Every structure is written in C-alpha cells, then in structure tokens.
C-alpha cells in the first residue's frame, strides 16, 4: 500500500523496486492523494491498482482505503520515496508466519545510498514523542531479529486481523505519528512487533513534506499530544508536561548550537515565534478534540489484553530521552 501526494519519479522508483521482489504473490495498491490524478497522468503501465482521491486523505486515511481495496492476509505500507531491496517483502511475511503472536513488523530502513539507518523500529519518550530507533547509526548496530516496540509506517507489515480488530489507522492524525498511535493500540491489544533486519528499504528522508517543514512541525506536535491522550496510562501522564518542558529547553539549546530538528526548522527560514505558534495551535487542537480522544481512550482500554503496568514497562523498555528527541 503506497500513499502518494506528488507522484513524481520517486514513486516510479518505488514501484519498480517492488517489481524486483523475490516474492511474487502480492498486489500493489497506490492511493493518489494529489486530488489531480497525478499517478495516471505522470505514469503509465505501473501494474498497480490505483485509488484516486479528490483531496488529500493523509497517510493513515490512504492506507485504510488501500486495505479496504484488498483481501490479503498481510498488508504492507511503503512510502512513495522508498526503494525496497528484493528480499524485503518475503522477509517480513516469513517473520509473521513464524510468530502468530506478532501482528506487525518493522523493516531496516536506511537512508537512500548511505550506510546509515533511518529506522529500526520506533522509540517513545515519556511525553508521547516518538523517534526512529537507530537513527543515523550503521545497520551493523542492529543486526539481530528481535522484538521492537512498534514499526515505522514508512516500511512495515501488518496482519489484516490486527487492522480489522483495531479499525486501522486513525484518519484524524492526517500526517505523522499515525503509525505510533496504531502500534501502541496494537500493544494494548496484546499484539507484538518484530524487527526484521533482512527486510531492507532505502528511504529518501522526508521527500514529500520536507525534513523540518512548517507542516511537519505542527502535525508532529499535535499528534504526539493525541498519542499521549489516547494511549498513555494515567500514571504516566503527570510526568509528561515536565518531559515536554525539558524537550523544549533542549530544542532551544540545540538551536543555539545549530543542531537538531528545531535548528533545521530555523534553517529553512522559519522563525522561533512561528515554532511557538505551532505549539499553541497543537495544544488548542488537543482541547478541541478532547471529547473524541476521551472516547477513543476508553475504546482502547476496552480492547486491552495487557495491564497498564505491562504497558508502562514496554514503553520504558523502548524509551528515548527528551534530549535525544530534540537532538535528532
């Protein structure tokens, strides 16, 4: 399942890499979020099913559409700017076939053309922020198949049973953190996640929305609040504002040092006041959606097969500090 907004030459690279897979029993579904039919206009003969939207449905909404258009028992998500190595899909499917208790798999995602990792799964901070495990490190540091907290949706495999049980991705996230939300809901429901190092993908990092764009800044902050409200146990919530404050202070420090995501945001011509405005908007959105998030929180708990204590242990076992979140 490949959502796309710009449908440029990166999409063609992505689809061509799927044509080289060692496993052949799969269908490619592309969801065109451009609202202009760019996939059919720019590319012919892709050999894929194309779902066209009149407007941008976001990443999660597009994946949900693709899932409804398929009956496959396993559903893979892949960014349109990712290139899968030939054994990628087979490695993921085999991993889930061996582990009926696992409902999702994380790939080894590398920066395109570089010997460094973009993602080997996802880590969580105690304020709901999520970051890629292994970001910027060599793949050799993560050579072993093991349990991860949850996968990056840029290159992941899910059981259909998991998606149907949980209702798929939350459309309201629109962009960013929807994979974190789904993964945590799956964890509450008792599903495990596997990291599969043989499933290699090369990724053109933030090709569509930009490495540190204004759109990304707002949605990442808003959606980490949504993740926190929906998924974190009550005993973890009092610490979240203090971790958030620490993260903001580290962002300020790294701006001064010209490092980290906040410094990249400034380097792209955005002011510090604009960053503060996005934080205010994100918290306003949390308040505006409080009723819906509370209902979703209760629904998550109604499906829970693990205790809050086990969930807290899972998050703490795959945690990342506020300093590292700001510094990446």
DOVEXTI-266746 format. One record per residue: x, y, z of N, C-alpha, C, O in turn. Coordinates in pm, whole numbers, plus 50000, padded with zeros to 5 digits. Last residue first. Example, Ala and Ser with C-alpha at 12.3 -4.5 7.8 and 13.67 -1.06 7.14 Angstrom:
BEGIN
512854977550708513674989450714512905000350787513415011450804 513194943150780512304955050780513204967050780514244966850846 
This chain:
BEGIN
517895148751762517885141051637517455149551519517395144551407 517635163951991518915164151921518945156851790519895158351713 515145159452099515455172652047516705172751961516815180651868 515455132452174514375136352083514705149752018514565151351897 517565134452356517795127752229516705130852128516985131852009 516285148452563517465153952498517705147752363518015154752267 514295131152645513915143952583515085150152510514905156452405 515225096752561515205108452647514745120952569514805121352446 513245068352494514255077552447514115090452530513005094452564 512455033252546512295047452567513465055452510514525049952482 511625006752577511945011852444511845027152446511215033152359 510965002552836512004993852779512434998352641513494994352593 508875020152870510145023252935511285014752881512435019052881 506895006452725507345019652681508705022952742509585028152673 506694982552879507014982152736507584995452689508614995852623 505914992553130507194985553116507624985052970508804986952939 503395002553068504445011653115505815005353099506775011953059 502134978053005502304988452902503404998152943504265001652861 502154965853254502904959753143503144969953034504224970352976 500464983753391501834981653438502704975453327503864979353310 498004981453257498774993853247500224992253292501124998753238 497954947953111497684957453218498444970453194499414970553119 496524936152803497644937552895497254948052999496344956052977 494424937552642494744924152689495984924352778496454913852824 491894961252574493204958252633493294943752680492404938452746 489624971652473490224960752397491494955452463492114946152412 489034992352643488064981352635488624969452560488154958152579 491095010152596491125002352719490154990652714490414980152773 490215020552351491505013752359491545004752483491974993252476 487845033052438487775021752344489065013652345489035001352341 488855053452596488045042952658487925030752568487905019352616 490125068152393490905062652505490135051252573490705040852604 487935076352244488885066852184489755060452292490085048652283 486775094052426486025082152382486965071852322486805059852347 488865112652441488465105452561487675092852524487885082252583 488905122352181490055114952231489725107152356490245096152376 486425135652172486685124252084487825115852136487745103552136 486915155652369485805146152380486035133652297485875122452345 489175170052269489225162852396488125152352409488385141252456 489635186152055489335172052027489255163652154489255151352147 490275210652162489135209852072488695195452047487525192852019 492625204252302491415208152376490165206652289489125202052336 494315198952083494085188752185492805191752263491995182752286 494315223551956493695212151888493425200751986492415193851973 495805237852143494415241752118493655230352049492495227852080 498255225252111497545223652238496075227852226495205221952290 498825233951850498745219751879497975217252008497135208252015 498955261951879497915255951794497725241151826496595236251830 501275263152038499995268152090498835261952011497865257152069 503145252851856502945246051984501595250252043500855241752093 502995271951657502575258351626502345250251754501445241951759 504055294151795502685294451748502165280551717501015277451748 506705286051828505855287751946504375287651907503545281851977 507475286951559507515274251630506625274851755505895265351784 507255314251513506375305151439506335291451507505285285051512 509295323651672507915326951707506935317851635505895314251690 511545315051531511245308851658509825311651704509205303151768 510805312251176511195319451296510875311451421510055302251419 512185295050897511095296650992511595303551119512705300751164 514195288150717513595301550709512445304050803511775314250790 515425264650760514565265350643513775278450635512815279650559 516655267951002517495269050883516675269850755517145274950654 514595262151181515035275951167515825277951038515705288250972 514555234151141513345242151117513705256851097513185263351006 517075227451227516775225651086515525233551047515425238950937 516725233151498517695240951422517455239651272517605249251197 514865213251560514475227251572515425236351495514995246151434 516375189751521515245192451433514815207151441514425212951339 520015195351557518705190151588517595195051496517815203251407 522005225551585521855211151573520395207551597519625215451651 523015250551667522725247651526522695232651499523285227851402 523125258051926524265250151876524115246551729524995240051672 520665270451946521875278351971523105271251915524025277651863 519105248051902519035259151807520285267751820520885271851721 519725233952132520235228952004520095239251893520875239251798 518375249252324519825247552332520405243252198521445248252154 515735245952239516325259352243517855258552245518535266252178 515475218052277515325223852143515975237552137516695240652041 515725217252554516785211352471516695216252327517725218452262 513315229552617514575235952657515745230252577516655237652539 511505210552516511515224152461512825231352495513385238352411 512145188952684512375187752539512425201652475513265204152390 511325198652931512735195352910513065194652762514125199152719 508565200352878509335212452908510825210152887511505218652830 508035172752844507835182052733508625194852755509275199752662 508535163653100509375158552990509255167852870510245170552802 506495177253228507875180053267508855175153160509865181653133 504155166453112504475180653095505925184153129506515192953066 504445137953189504545142453051504835157353037505705160952958 503975129753447505365132653410505485139253274506495145553244 501205124453454501755135853529503185139553491503575151153502 500875100553284500525113853236501125125353319501545135253259 501275075753389502375081553311502115096153273503045103253235 498955068453513500125070353599501315076153524502265080953586 497165064653297497045076253384498275078953467498615090553490 498865053452996498135051153122498155063653210499045072053199 498465066352667499305065352786498455062952911497445069652930 496615068952449497295056352476498045055352608498235044252657 495375093752402494675081252370495305069052437494585059952477 497195113652482495835113452537495145100052516494405095452603 499485107152328499545107452474498145105852534497935097752624 498525110752068499055097752111499035096652263498625086552319 497925138052077496855128352055497285114452101496515107252165 500505148052109499515150452214498335140852201497815135952301 501545140751866502135134251985501225136652105501175128252195 500025156951700499735142751703500425135451817499935125051862 501095182751738499685179851766499455165051788498775160951883 503785178551657503475182951793502015179851830501735175051939 503445169851391504205161551485503855165451628503655156751713 502025191451279501375178451294502125169251389501495161551462 503925213051293502605213651357502035199751382501615196651493 506175203551152506315208551289504965208451361504885204251477 505155197650896505635186850982505695191351127505315183851217 504575223550805503515213450814503925202250909503135198050994 507125234950805506105240250896504975230150914504465228451024 509735209550786508805219250731507825224050837507715218050944 512195194850784511745202350902510775213250860510955224950894 512255180050546512915174850665512395181850790512175175250892 509235175950353510405183550395510945178550527510205173350610 507175160950251506815172050340508005180450383507825190950443 508525142750068507295149950033507065162350117506795173050063 510915132750182510915137850045509695146650017509815156849950 511995123150427511085134650424511045141150285511125153450273 514675105650278514105110850402513285123450381513775133250325 514325079950086514655094050065513955101950176512765104550166 515415048350196514385058750205514975072450177515985076350236 515545014150138516275026750135515285038150115514415037450028 515034984850329514454995150245515375007350251515915010450357 515154950550408515884963150391515174972250291514764967850184 514834926650611513864934150531514374948450513514064957250593 516624916750789516784912550649515834920050556516014919750434 515784925651038516914932450974517134928550829517754935950753 512854931251171513384921551076514534927950999514274935150903 511234932751477512184939751390512874929351304513424919651357 507834927751559509144921851531509964931351443509444937151347 505464932251815506104937651694507484931651680508224930451778 502374917351938503804920451946504294926051811503624924751708 499184925152080499994921551965501454925551988501734935852049 497554934152288498334921952308499184917552192499864907252201 496334958252280495514946752243496284933552249495734922952218 498444975452333497404973952434496574961252407496164954452501 499664972552081500334967652201499334965752315499384955652385 497834985751919498064971451899498754965252020498454953852057 498185011352016496875004952033496994989852015496354982052086 500815015051931500525014652074499165008452101499005001052199 500475014451650501345004751716501065003751864501064992651919 498775036451606498315022851574499145012551647498605002951702 500515057351695499205055051757498715040951731498285034151823 502655054451515502875053351659501565050251730501515041351816 501395059451273501965046251295502245043951443502105032751493 500735085951305499635076351296500145062051314499415053551364 502885103451305502545097051433501365087451424501025081151524 501855120551011502805118651121502155112751246501055116551287 498755133850909500165131750878500955130151009500735137551105 496035124551015496335130450884497765127950841497995120650745 494665117351242496065121451256496565128451130497415137351137 492185108451168492275122151219493715126651241493965138651257 492295081551101492305091450993492565105551044493125113850971 494155057951249493245068851286493355079851181494375086651172 494265025951083494885038451127493795048651163492675047951113 492004999551193493015005651106493645017951168493585020151289 490424987451381489814997451295490805004951209490485015651157 491414966551525491624980051579490984990951494491005002651533 490754943851376490404944451519490434958751571489574962651650 491864949951128490414948751141489974949651286488944955651316 494594950051189493964962151138492454961551152491824971651186 494934923151273495234934351363494504946851318493864953551398 494254908751043493494906651166493714918051265492784922151333 496234915850863494894921250843494064919950971493274928751004 499364924251005498324914150981496994921250957496674931251021 501684945550840500664943450942499804931450904499554928850787 504884958850789503934948550751502994946250869503434945250984 506494988950665506024979850770505104969350711504604970750599 507815017050614508065003850557507734993450663508594989650742 506715038950734507385041150606507695027950536507815027650413 505755033550985504865031050873505485033450737504875030450635 507895016851203507675029051126506815025651006507085016050933 506514995151462507204998051336506965012151285505975018551318 507314991451814506364992751704507114996951578508245001751588 509304979451979508064984752035506984985451929505874980551949 510594947151876510664961751882509354966651943508404959051958 512334917051918511104924451939511404939351946512344943652013 514574908151647514194909451787512874916851797512354922051698 517314898851456515854899051462515434898851608515874890251684 520234918951455519524907251505518014909251499517504919951532 521784941351400521824930151305520884918651338520734909451258 522364970151446521064963851468520934951651377520084951451287 524824979351373524474980551515523164973651549522864971551666 524914977951101525574967251175525284967851325525484957951395 523845001751006522974990051017523574978751099522854970851160 524995030051202525205019951096524285008051115523975004451228 522665057351278523685047451316523865037151204522985035751119 520565073951220521915078951198523015069351234524195072651221 518435058451447518555069351351520005074351343520595078351444 517725037851619518905036151536519175047351439520065046051355 514285043951605515355036651670516515035051573516315031251458 512795075351561513255063051498514405056751576515375063551610 510495086451812511655088251725512105074851672511825064351730 507765104051958508325091651905509475094951810509435104851738 506255117652250507095119352130507635105852087507925097252170 505025113252491504315109252370505075111452242504605107452135 506665118552699505655128752671504875125552542504165134152490 508585099452718507505098752815506495110152802505585111352883 509325086652388509635094952504508405095252594507305091752551 509915056152215508985065852271509635073852383510405068452462 511035043451894511195045252038510245056252085509815064652006 510555020151628510275033251689510465032651840510105022851905 512675004651377511585004851472511435018851531512125028151489 514975015051270514945000651302513824998451403513994991251501 515615040351028514745034451130514985019551144515175012351046 517825050050890516725059250918515895053551033515495060851123 521275042250916519875038850938518995051250949519365061351009 523755042750658523255047150787521755044350795521055044150694 525235043450414525335032050506524895035750647525565032350744 523135055950147524065058350257524095046250350523085039350364 521135053649957522515054849911523535057350019524685060449990 518705065950173518995061750037520455064350001520945075550012 518925053350500518915064950413519355060550274520275052450259 517045023050568518295030550557518075043350476517155044150395 515235002950776515115013950681516405022150684516805027350788 514294972550829515534980050845515544990850736515834988050620 510824971750942511914969350847513194976050894513184984250986 508704956251176509484968051139510604963951046511274953851069 505474941451176506924940151159507534953551119506964961051040 502734928251366503344938951286504854937051284505434931651379 501794909051533500854914351435501444924751344500764929751254 502684878551688503114891651636502134896151528501704888351444 501864853451743501564863551845501954877551799501594887351864 502824837451538501394840851537501014851251642499944857351632 505594837451376505194842651507503724846851506503414858351477 506124829251120506764821851229506244825851367506414818451464 504764847950970504324833850963504914825551076504284816051123 506284870651020504954869551080504424855251075503704850951165 508604863550872508704866751015507344865551083507254859951192 507644860750613508154848950684508234851450834507974842450914 507034887650557505974877650563506424865350639505684859950721 509634899350562508584903750654507494893150669507074890050780 510984885650356511504885250494510434889150595510324883050701 509424892850134509494878850175509984877650320509474869550396 509924920450113508594915650145508624901250195507914897850289 512854921050061512164928550167510834922150207510644918750323 514564911449869514044901949969513194908250077512854901650175 515274934349710514474923249655513874913849759512784908649738 514644965549889515554955349838514754942949800513644941049851 512614993249799512744980749873513764971549808513764969849686 512715026749844513115016549748513415003749826514325003349908 510465054149897511275043149949511545032949838510715030849750 508615073349853510015076949828510965066549884512115069449915 506165064349930506395065349786507815069549751508195069349634 506375040050195506385053850147506695054249998507395045649946 504305012950252505595017250198505465031550151504555034850074 502864985850428502855000150397504255004150351505254999350405 501244954950367502494962450383502254977050349501544980250253 499304930850507499234943750438500494951750470500754954950586 498054897850480499114906850528499094919550443498904918950322 495894886850355496024884750500497104893450563497084895950683 494044906750116495254899550155495324897950306494874906750379 492084920249990491644909650080492844901650133492664890850189 491684955649927492424943149920491814932950015491114936550110 490524979449978490544975349838491224961749819491314956949706 490994984150243489634980350205489564975350061488654967950025 493654992150222493334979650292491944974850255491724962850238 493365016650094494045005750024493734992350089493564982250020 492105031050300491435029050171492045017250097491325008850043 494135030850493492855024350522492075021650394491445011150380 496045046250360496325032150388495035024650418494855013250374 494705071050360495025064450234495295049550255494845041250176 494595076750634493365075350558493585068050428492765059850387 497365078850692496545068350751495265065950676494865054450655 498115101550528498755088350517497845077350569497595067550499 495495121350369496525118450467497065104450452496545096350374 493815126650165493235119450278494235116850388493895110750490 493485153549962494495146250036493865139950160493425147150251 490755147449731491545155949820492545147149892492475134849885 489815128149569489595141949526490345151849613490565163349573 491865099549502491105107949594490925121949537491795126949466 492075067849348492225082449336491315089649434490135086349448 493955039549345492795045549410493005060549409493995065549463 495125015249128495235029349167493895033949225492845032449162 497084986349119495734991749135495855005949188496605008449283 499794984148883499274985349019497824989649015497384995948918 501364986748657500974973448701500434973248842500594963348913 502145009848534502755006748664502424992648710503124987048794 501445021548286501985008048292502645004548423503614996948424 502425055648337501595045548271502265031948286503485030948296 502415085848513502965072348499501955063248431500775063248464 501125110448524502595110148517503175096548485504305095548437 498375104648531498885114748439500395113348418500885114948306 498045086248732497695082248595498275092048493498635088148381 498995102948943499595089748917499295085548774500215081548702 497435126048952498815126948906499435113448875500315112448790 494785134149003495045122448920496475121848870496715117548757 494475154149182494605158149042494865146248948495125148048829 494655147149442493425153749402493425157849256492485164349209 496775133249548497045146249488495775154149459495815166449453 496755107949650496215118549736496335132449673496035142349739 496325077249535496705090449483496005101349564494795103549549 497535047949641496455057449669496965071349634497895076549695 498195017049496498665030849511497455039849536496475039349462 498884984549564497794994149562498375007849591498965010149696 500074954749433500454968349470499224977349456498594977849351 499864921549554499324931949468499774945549523499854947449644 501704890349546501204902349612500674912049507500974910949388 503614868049506502184866649532501654878749610501204877549724 506364868949475505554874149366504054874349396503294880249319 509514875649621508164870449641507244876849538507324888949516 511584890749538511704876249520510364869349542510114858549489 510894921249359510804913049481510924898149449510434893549346 510894939049153512074930649167512024921749290513024915349323 508654954549179508694945249068509884935849072509904925749002 509444971149379508514960449413508434950149301508164938349325 511004988749235511664980149334510744968749377511224957749408 509025001749086509984993149017510704983849113510994972449079 507855016749290507095005949227508024996449153507824984249157 509995034849347509405026249449508705014249387508945002849428 510415048049106511505040149166510955030149267511375018649272 507915060849089508295051048988509425042049040509385029949021 508115078149307507085067849306507425057049206507255045149234 510125094949215510395086349330509365075049339509705063749373 509005110349015509865099248974510215090049089510575078549067 505815116849178506905120249088507775108149058507325096749074 503495120549341503525110749230504625113849129504385113449008 502755136249554503355142949439503495133749318503595138549205 501455117749722500905131149706501445137649580500685143849505 500535084049794501405093749727500695107049711499485107549690 500685052949969500065066049951501035075449881502245074949907 500755020549895501635032149878500795044749864500235047249757 500864988350000500005000050000500905012250000501705014250091 
